[in-house]
């Protein structure tokens, strides 16, 4: 840690901060490898065609242009992947979902709830909705906490059926996994102490140390900008952590000058610690999607049908979850709701 930079602004964090600090300090020595970069696609305002004609999302990734549109049309039909999930017996008959357990209001355990705190948040609501559709029981879901850099391997290795974990859809990831249609719109932003002279993703970052999560879109974006010569001079990107919340702890300890992450996550982190704030506007536009195994076409289609129903449900759907979990930290639901999905046209 840099001498003289230890911050004491942990007020307002309560039990959540203590939990996060304990978790983060246990992994401060972890060495992690970065992912290949992709900015994640356009701004979603284009109302053009449905994309190239392919019957498989796995093939679609080979011609990826707008990654948020590289998904299959909704369907309620069963298939081999869904049949395999339903064939599980007894207590194992559950949908296995990779999630976060320390992203405030997305997927986290509230330490103030007492007892064995259950996972809750926006992503958790969606996972329950998918389980209800596939297995007829919203509680028929087994949550597995997955670090940021393990989201893709967990799907490929079959440890989970899907990942619902603030995961940005991008072309690089489409080479390894399949994605649903988008369920949330966001963009990369800078988080820094309120007292900092940093004003956003601009020259005020010159010579500063930035924390990102290993395997995150934030890291790959910054690495690509450095390669392109657009990253402010002297920005230090060496600090990467397994989970995004660990960056907030590093910031609180004064070990880094700023954090770059999705604006939706940054807003939740700012709500946890009133001594930090978002600096400047988002400098990318990205979309969260549900990630699944490549060639699991029936599951992708089924999730896309669930997402359409979730968005249309005014009583207990997308808007309800937004109001419950995110309205206090996000300024406008309309900015976060993705545009009407575009699907691949079948050949």
One Martini backbone bead per residue (centre of mass of N, CA, C, O) as a GRO file, in nm:
protein
  347
    1UNK     BB    1   0.099   0.033   0.018
    2UNK     BB    2   0.068   0.358   0.019
    3UNK     BB    3   0.192   0.601   0.185
    4UNK     BB    4  -0.061   0.800   0.332
    5UNK     BB    5  -0.345   0.660   0.180
    6UNK     BB    6  -0.526   0.585   0.401
    7UNK     BB    7  -0.857   0.533   0.430
    8UNK     BB    8  -1.159   0.616   0.647
    9UNK     BB    9  -1.424   0.591   0.446
   10UNK     BB   10  -1.649   0.355   0.592
   11UNK     BB   11  -1.893   0.498   0.614
   12UNK     BB   12  -2.203   0.324   0.548
   13UNK     BB   13  -2.127   0.016   0.507
   14UNK     BB   14  -2.111  -0.187   0.721
   15UNK     BB   15  -2.154  -0.519   0.674
   16UNK     BB   16  -2.076  -0.515   0.376
   17UNK     BB   17  -1.789  -0.403   0.408
   18UNK     BB   18  -1.675  -0.618   0.594
   19UNK     BB   19  -1.714  -0.850   0.403
   20UNK     BB   20  -1.552  -0.740   0.163
   21UNK     BB   21  -1.283  -0.701   0.308
   22UNK     BB   22  -1.236  -0.996   0.387
   23UNK     BB   23  -1.244  -1.111   0.101
   24UNK     BB   24  -1.027  -0.933  -0.038
   25UNK     BB   25  -0.775  -0.984   0.148
   26UNK     BB   26  -0.759  -1.295   0.064
   27UNK     BB   27  -0.686  -1.192  -0.264
   28UNK     BB   28  -0.445  -0.981  -0.308
   29UNK     BB   29  -0.227  -1.209  -0.431
   30UNK     BB   30  -0.357  -1.251  -0.689
   31UNK     BB   31  -0.297  -1.396  -1.013
   32UNK     BB   32  -0.408  -1.258  -1.325
   33UNK     BB   33  -0.550  -1.289  -1.640
   34UNK     BB   34  -0.626  -1.136  -1.916
   35UNK     BB   35  -0.839  -1.045  -2.156
   36UNK     BB   36  -0.966  -1.008  -2.444
   37UNK     BB   37  -1.082  -0.756  -2.644
   38UNK     BB   38  -1.410  -0.580  -2.620
   39UNK     BB   39  -1.659  -0.331  -2.648
   40UNK     BB   40  -1.969  -0.465  -2.726
   41UNK     BB   41  -2.089  -0.254  -2.924
   42UNK     BB   42  -2.353  -0.079  -2.979
   43UNK     BB   43  -2.631   0.143  -2.890
   44UNK     BB   44  -2.920   0.014  -2.996
   45UNK     BB   45  -3.061   0.227  -3.221
   46UNK     BB   46  -3.070   0.027  -3.441
   47UNK     BB   47  -3.332  -0.075  -3.693
   48UNK     BB   48  -3.236  -0.298  -3.849
   49UNK     BB   49  -3.155  -0.591  -3.913
   50UNK     BB   50  -3.119  -0.942  -3.799
   51UNK     BB   51  -2.895  -1.052  -3.962
   52UNK     BB   52  -2.762  -1.332  -4.020
   53UNK     BB   53  -2.810  -1.657  -4.159
   54UNK     BB   54  -2.868  -1.870  -3.878
   55UNK     BB   55  -2.921  -2.168  -3.667
   56UNK     BB   56  -2.657  -2.091  -3.497
   57UNK     BB   57  -2.486  -1.923  -3.255
   58UNK     BB   58  -2.204  -2.037  -3.304
   59UNK     BB   59  -2.189  -1.927  -3.604
   60UNK     BB   60  -2.253  -1.625  -3.558
   61UNK     BB   61  -1.979  -1.539  -3.420
   62UNK     BB   62  -1.811  -1.535  -3.693
   63UNK     BB   63  -2.014  -1.263  -3.773
   64UNK     BB   64  -1.955  -1.032  -3.573
   65UNK     BB   65  -2.097  -0.705  -3.486
   66UNK     BB   66  -2.371  -0.717  -3.308
   67UNK     BB   67  -2.379  -0.892  -3.025
   68UNK     BB   68  -2.678  -0.828  -2.912
   69UNK     BB   69  -2.797  -0.980  -3.196
   70UNK     BB   70  -2.660  -1.280  -3.137
   71UNK     BB   71  -2.958  -1.437  -3.134
   72UNK     BB   72  -3.233  -1.629  -3.065
   73UNK     BB   73  -3.540  -1.697  -3.101
   74UNK     BB   74  -3.808  -1.740  -2.934
   75UNK     BB   75  -3.899  -2.038  -2.726
   76UNK     BB   76  -4.101  -2.316  -2.576
   77UNK     BB   77  -3.932  -2.541  -2.657
   78UNK     BB   78  -3.791  -2.825  -2.624
   79UNK     BB   79  -3.474  -2.997  -2.539
   80UNK     BB   80  -3.178  -3.139  -2.455
   81UNK     BB   81  -3.104  -2.936  -2.229
   82UNK     BB   82  -3.375  -2.930  -2.079
   83UNK     BB   83  -3.403  -3.235  -2.039
   84UNK     BB   84  -3.151  -3.262  -1.858
   85UNK     BB   85  -3.250  -3.081  -1.630
   86UNK     BB   86  -3.523  -3.247  -1.577
   87UNK     BB   87  -3.370  -3.533  -1.512
   88UNK     BB   88  -3.317  -3.457  -1.247
   89UNK     BB   89  -3.300  -3.581  -0.920
   90UNK     BB   90  -3.448  -3.458  -0.673
   91UNK     BB   91  -3.237  -3.222  -0.539
   92UNK     BB   92  -3.101  -3.198  -0.841
   93UNK     BB   93  -3.368  -3.053  -0.954
   94UNK     BB   94  -3.190  -2.797  -1.091
   95UNK     BB   95  -3.089  -2.485  -1.160
   96UNK     BB   96  -2.764  -2.387  -1.262
   97UNK     BB   97  -2.625  -2.077  -1.129
   98UNK     BB   98  -2.415  -1.821  -1.203
   99UNK     BB   99  -2.301  -1.588  -0.952
  100UNK     BB  100  -2.309  -1.329  -0.740
  101UNK     BB  101  -2.231  -1.229  -0.373
  102UNK     BB  102  -2.104  -0.895  -0.390
  103UNK     BB  103  -2.331  -0.734  -0.558
  104UNK     BB  104  -2.497  -0.471  -0.500
  105UNK     BB  105  -2.830  -0.542  -0.604
  106UNK     BB  106  -2.763  -0.814  -0.780
  107UNK     BB  107  -2.555  -1.019  -0.601
  108UNK     BB  108  -2.632  -1.075  -0.257
  109UNK     BB  109  -2.558  -1.071   0.093
  110UNK     BB  110  -2.729  -0.969   0.368
  111UNK     BB  111  -2.582  -0.916   0.681
  112UNK     BB  112  -2.862  -0.784   0.818
  113UNK     BB  113  -3.076  -1.039   0.802
  114UNK     BB  114  -2.982  -1.287   0.920
  115UNK     BB  115  -2.841  -1.562   0.927
  116UNK     BB  116  -2.891  -1.722   0.623
  117UNK     BB  117  -2.829  -1.540   0.373
  118UNK     BB  118  -2.983  -1.470   0.090
  119UNK     BB  119  -2.991  -1.429  -0.224
  120UNK     BB  120  -2.996  -1.100  -0.388
  121UNK     BB  121  -3.147  -0.935  -0.670
  122UNK     BB  122  -3.170  -0.879  -1.000
  123UNK     BB  123  -3.035  -1.145  -1.100
  124UNK     BB  124  -3.193  -1.331  -0.908
  125UNK     BB  125  -3.472  -1.283  -1.019
  126UNK     BB  126  -3.413  -1.398  -1.300
  127UNK     BB  127  -3.335  -1.685  -1.215
  128UNK     BB  128  -3.611  -1.755  -1.092
  129UNK     BB  129  -3.775  -1.716  -1.352
  130UNK     BB  130  -3.638  -1.941  -1.517
  131UNK     BB  131  -3.698  -2.177  -1.324
  132UNK     BB  132  -4.005  -2.155  -1.339
  133UNK     BB  133  -4.028  -2.218  -1.645
  134UNK     BB  134  -3.867  -2.496  -1.655
  135UNK     BB  135  -3.962  -2.628  -1.343
  136UNK     BB  136  -4.210  -2.476  -1.183
  137UNK     BB  137  -3.982  -2.339  -0.979
  138UNK     BB  138  -3.828  -2.067  -0.840
  139UNK     BB  139  -3.653  -2.254  -0.621
  140UNK     BB  140  -3.517  -2.438  -0.860
  141UNK     BB  141  -3.215  -2.326  -0.754
  142UNK     BB  142  -2.858  -2.325  -0.799
  143UNK     BB  143  -2.612  -2.141  -0.650
  144UNK     BB  144  -2.299  -2.012  -0.792
  145UNK     BB  145  -2.012  -1.872  -0.707
  146UNK     BB  146  -1.855  -1.647  -0.949
  147UNK     BB  147  -1.598  -1.525  -1.071
  148UNK     BB  148  -1.529  -1.318  -1.320
  149UNK     BB  149  -1.295  -1.514  -1.457
  150UNK     BB  150  -1.519  -1.783  -1.441
  151UNK     BB  151  -1.766  -1.767  -1.630
  152UNK     BB  152  -1.680  -1.924  -1.882
  153UNK     BB  153  -1.557  -2.188  -1.761
  154UNK     BB  154  -1.818  -2.278  -1.610
  155UNK     BB  155  -1.969  -2.339  -1.873
  156UNK     BB  156  -1.767  -2.523  -2.029
  157UNK     BB  157  -1.744  -2.735  -1.773
  158UNK     BB  158  -2.048  -2.768  -1.643
  159UNK     BB  159  -2.106  -2.620  -1.360
  160UNK     BB  160  -2.319  -2.464  -1.534
  161UNK     BB  161  -2.598  -2.358  -1.721
  162UNK     BB  162  -2.558  -2.054  -1.622
  163UNK     BB  163  -2.504  -1.691  -1.639
  164UNK     BB  164  -2.605  -1.437  -1.385
  165UNK     BB  165  -2.353  -1.165  -1.402
  166UNK     BB  166  -2.307  -0.891  -1.527
  167UNK     BB  167  -2.276  -0.981  -1.848
  168UNK     BB  168  -2.117  -0.892  -2.123
  169UNK     BB  169  -2.179  -0.858  -2.451
  170UNK     BB  170  -1.941  -1.007  -2.682
  171UNK     BB  171  -1.750  -1.125  -2.937
  172UNK     BB  172  -1.542  -1.289  -2.781
  173UNK     BB  173  -1.751  -1.454  -2.608
  174UNK     BB  174  -1.901  -1.582  -2.859
  175UNK     BB  175  -1.670  -1.797  -2.899
  176UNK     BB  176  -1.755  -1.956  -2.607
  177UNK     BB  177  -2.056  -1.847  -2.588
  178UNK     BB  178  -2.391  -1.801  -2.522
  179UNK     BB  179  -2.658  -1.561  -2.575
  180UNK     BB  180  -2.884  -1.365  -2.491
  181UNK     BB  181  -3.068  -1.126  -2.472
  182UNK     BB  182  -3.092  -0.833  -2.351
  183UNK     BB  183  -3.148  -0.689  -1.996
  184UNK     BB  184  -2.913  -0.456  -1.998
  185UNK     BB  185  -2.798  -0.116  -1.983
  186UNK     BB  186  -2.461   0.015  -2.022
  187UNK     BB  187  -2.131   0.142  -1.898
  188UNK     BB  188  -1.831   0.269  -1.872
  189UNK     BB  189  -1.680   0.383  -1.556
  190UNK     BB  190  -1.573   0.612  -1.311
  191UNK     BB  191  -1.432   0.550  -0.985
  192UNK     BB  192  -1.402   0.789  -0.709
  193UNK     BB  193  -1.319   1.002  -0.500
  194UNK     BB  194  -1.460   1.298  -0.420
  195UNK     BB  195  -1.167   1.439  -0.369
  196UNK     BB  196  -1.092   1.395  -0.646
  197UNK     BB  197  -0.960   1.525  -0.965
  198UNK     BB  198  -1.118   1.336  -1.109
  199UNK     BB  199  -1.358   1.355  -1.406
  200UNK     BB  200  -1.283   1.095  -1.585
  201UNK     BB  201  -1.232   0.977  -1.913
  202UNK     BB  202  -0.929   1.139  -1.896
  203UNK     BB  203  -0.650   1.332  -1.828
  204UNK     BB  204  -0.690   1.288  -1.508
  205UNK     BB  205  -0.558   0.982  -1.530
  206UNK     BB  206  -0.281   1.059  -1.539
  207UNK     BB  207  -0.075   0.848  -1.349
  208UNK     BB  208  -0.285   0.642  -1.265
  209UNK     BB  209  -0.441   0.392  -1.064
  210UNK     BB  210  -0.622   0.108  -1.187
  211UNK     BB  211  -0.906  -0.089  -1.119
  212UNK     BB  212  -0.979  -0.431  -1.217
  213UNK     BB  213  -1.132  -0.706  -1.342
  214UNK     BB  214  -1.070  -1.005  -1.424
  215UNK     BB  215  -1.228  -1.060  -1.732
  216UNK     BB  216  -1.317  -0.779  -1.808
  217UNK     BB  217  -1.428  -0.523  -2.002
  218UNK     BB  218  -1.263  -0.302  -1.876
  219UNK     BB  219  -0.982  -0.420  -1.925
  220UNK     BB  220  -1.000  -0.462  -2.235
  221UNK     BB  221  -1.058  -0.168  -2.302
  222UNK     BB  222  -0.797  -0.041  -2.182
  223UNK     BB  223  -0.596  -0.212  -2.344
  224UNK     BB  224  -0.691  -0.115  -2.621
  225UNK     BB  225  -0.644   0.188  -2.574
  226UNK     BB  226  -0.342   0.157  -2.533
  227UNK     BB  227  -0.284   0.036  -2.814
  228UNK     BB  228  -0.427   0.299  -2.959
  229UNK     BB  229  -0.344   0.568  -2.782
  230UNK     BB  230  -0.608   0.664  -2.574
  231UNK     BB  231  -0.470   0.640  -2.318
  232UNK     BB  232  -0.369   0.791  -2.073
  233UNK     BB  233  -0.088   0.885  -1.947
  234UNK     BB  234   0.042   0.650  -1.715
  235UNK     BB  235  -0.152   0.429  -1.683
  236UNK     BB  236  -0.225   0.186  -1.433
  237UNK     BB  237  -0.313  -0.182  -1.486
  238UNK     BB  238  -0.207  -0.398  -1.267
  239UNK     BB  239  -0.477  -0.394  -1.106
  240UNK     BB  240  -0.623  -0.705  -1.030
  241UNK     BB  241  -0.930  -0.887  -0.967
  242UNK     BB  242  -1.168  -1.129  -0.919
  243UNK     BB  243  -1.360  -0.901  -0.794
  244UNK     BB  244  -1.510  -0.600  -0.815
  245UNK     BB  245  -1.533  -0.526  -0.507
  246UNK     BB  246  -1.224  -0.527  -0.454
  247UNK     BB  247  -1.177  -0.245  -0.574
  248UNK     BB  248  -1.315  -0.083  -0.353
  249UNK     BB  249  -1.122  -0.166  -0.131
  250UNK     BB  250  -0.868  -0.052  -0.263
  251UNK     BB  251  -0.973   0.237  -0.261
  252UNK     BB  252  -1.013   0.262   0.048
  253UNK     BB  253  -0.695   0.192   0.101
  254UNK     BB  254  -0.525   0.358  -0.127
  255UNK     BB  255  -0.407   0.165  -0.374
  256UNK     BB  256  -0.594   0.337  -0.558
  257UNK     BB  257  -0.750   0.593  -0.764
  258UNK     BB  258  -0.936   0.394  -0.942
  259UNK     BB  259  -1.235   0.274  -1.108
  260UNK     BB  260  -1.334   0.036  -1.365
  261UNK     BB  261  -1.679  -0.001  -1.465
  262UNK     BB  262  -1.982  -0.057  -1.465
  263UNK     BB  263  -2.219   0.174  -1.396
  264UNK     BB  264  -2.411  -0.011  -1.236
  265UNK     BB  265  -2.195  -0.105  -1.031
  266UNK     BB  266  -2.086   0.172  -0.944
  267UNK     BB  267  -2.351   0.275  -0.820
  268UNK     BB  268  -2.361   0.058  -0.596
  269UNK     BB  269  -2.088   0.130  -0.467
  270UNK     BB  270  -2.162   0.425  -0.398
  271UNK     BB  271  -2.393   0.333  -0.201
  272UNK     BB  272  -2.189   0.199   0.006
  273UNK     BB  273  -1.995   0.466  -0.041
  274UNK     BB  274  -2.007   0.814   0.024
  275UNK     BB  275  -1.686   0.877  -0.068
  276UNK     BB  276  -1.787   0.799  -0.352
  277UNK     BB  277  -1.790   0.844  -0.725
  278UNK     BB  278  -1.895   0.927  -1.021
  279UNK     BB  279  -1.693   1.001  -1.320
  280UNK     BB  280  -1.861   1.091  -1.544
  281UNK     BB  281  -1.936   0.936  -1.826
  282UNK     BB  282  -2.001   0.702  -2.027
  283UNK     BB  283  -1.765   0.534  -2.276
  284UNK     BB  284  -1.982   0.310  -2.321
  285UNK     BB  285  -2.190   0.048  -2.476
  286UNK     BB  286  -2.375  -0.204  -2.296
  287UNK     BB  287  -2.476  -0.560  -2.243
  288UNK     BB  288  -2.664  -0.774  -2.069
  289UNK     BB  289  -2.640  -1.138  -2.038
  290UNK     BB  290  -2.718  -1.467  -2.076
  291UNK     BB  291  -2.505  -1.738  -2.023
  292UNK     BB  292  -2.418  -2.018  -2.239
  293UNK     BB  293  -2.383  -2.287  -2.406
  294UNK     BB  294  -2.285  -2.392  -2.682
  295UNK     BB  295  -2.560  -2.526  -2.861
  296UNK     BB  296  -2.798  -2.430  -2.652
  297UNK     BB  297  -3.062  -2.345  -2.815
  298UNK     BB  298  -3.309  -2.412  -2.638
  299UNK     BB  299  -3.218  -2.236  -2.395
  300UNK     BB  300  -3.193  -1.967  -2.536
  301UNK     BB  301  -3.487  -1.949  -2.632
  302UNK     BB  302  -3.617  -1.970  -2.354
  303UNK     BB  303  -3.487  -1.722  -2.225
  304UNK     BB  304  -3.600  -1.521  -2.436
  305UNK     BB  305  -3.893  -1.567  -2.352
  306UNK     BB  306  -3.863  -1.480  -2.059
  307UNK     BB  307  -3.767  -1.189  -2.121
  308UNK     BB  308  -4.023  -1.096  -2.262
  309UNK     BB  309  -4.211  -1.148  -2.020
  310UNK     BB  310  -4.056  -0.976  -1.810
  311UNK     BB  311  -4.087  -0.704  -1.958
  312UNK     BB  312  -4.415  -0.720  -1.980
  313UNK     BB  313  -4.432  -0.739  -1.671
  314UNK     BB  314  -4.578  -0.499  -1.456
  315UNK     BB  315  -4.591  -0.648  -1.170
  316UNK     BB  316  -4.313  -0.879  -1.175
  317UNK     BB  317  -4.082  -0.761  -1.345
  318UNK     BB  318  -3.842  -0.563  -1.450
  319UNK     BB  319  -3.953  -0.305  -1.311
  320UNK     BB  320  -3.983  -0.424  -1.032
  321UNK     BB  321  -3.682  -0.492  -0.989
  322UNK     BB  322  -3.576  -0.212  -1.034
  323UNK     BB  323  -3.731  -0.069  -0.806
  324UNK     BB  324  -3.618  -0.249  -0.574
  325UNK     BB  325  -3.285  -0.234  -0.645
  326UNK     BB  326  -3.204   0.039  -0.850
  327UNK     BB  327  -3.350   0.323  -0.814
  328UNK     BB  328  -3.146   0.443  -0.592
  329UNK     BB  329  -2.880   0.426  -0.806
  330UNK     BB  330  -3.054   0.493  -1.052
  331UNK     BB  331  -3.190   0.757  -1.257
  332UNK     BB  332  -3.301   0.567  -1.517
  333UNK     BB  333  -3.472   0.314  -1.659
  334UNK     BB  334  -3.460   0.387  -1.967
  335UNK     BB  335  -3.139   0.363  -1.979
  336UNK     BB  336  -3.142   0.038  -1.899
  337UNK     BB  337  -3.332  -0.045  -2.111
  338UNK     BB  338  -3.339  -0.223  -2.368
  339UNK     BB  339  -3.401  -0.266  -2.668
  340UNK     BB  340  -3.551  -0.420  -2.894
  341UNK     BB  341  -3.495  -0.717  -2.991
  342UNK     BB  342  -3.261  -0.895  -3.194
  343UNK     BB  343  -3.272  -1.158  -3.433
  344UNK     BB  344  -3.193  -1.427  -3.587
  345UNK     BB  345  -3.219  -1.546  -3.900
  346UNK     BB  346  -3.342  -1.808  -4.051
  347UNK     BB  347  -3.250  -2.059  -4.301
   0.00000   0.00000   0.00000
